Amino acid sequence: MLDMTTMEILLDRDTENRETVLTKPEGNREIYSNLLKRNICRVVFEKVNGEMRDMVCTLLADFLPEQTGDSKSKSLAREDYISVWDINANNWRSFKVANVKHFAIKDA
């Protein structure tokens, strides 16, 4: 597991876009998951059909919908994808880790 010191080395501040950018966007699932659980993030990735997608998303508990007994699980069993809550679409979405082109923490 990565410690916060290691993660801080990978981050760079972008004041123009008001975000902290992951300097090596080819990061792994663990890095992305840890950052998404603590922040609202901007992820730019190539969709499976070749289109580019720019998404603001999170895994912060405050933003996730309330789980009910009849809710379908939205987590993908595949290790190469991450399921996230898309803040603008107000729905679950997923992205393939290897297709991430830009990953940043949105500033408040």
Secondary structure, DSSP 8 states (H G I E B T S, - for coil): ---HHHHHHTEEEETTTTEEEES-TT--HHHHHHHHHHSEEEEEEE-TTS-EEEEEEE--TTTS----TT------S-TTEEEEEETTTTEEEEEEGGGEEEEEEE--
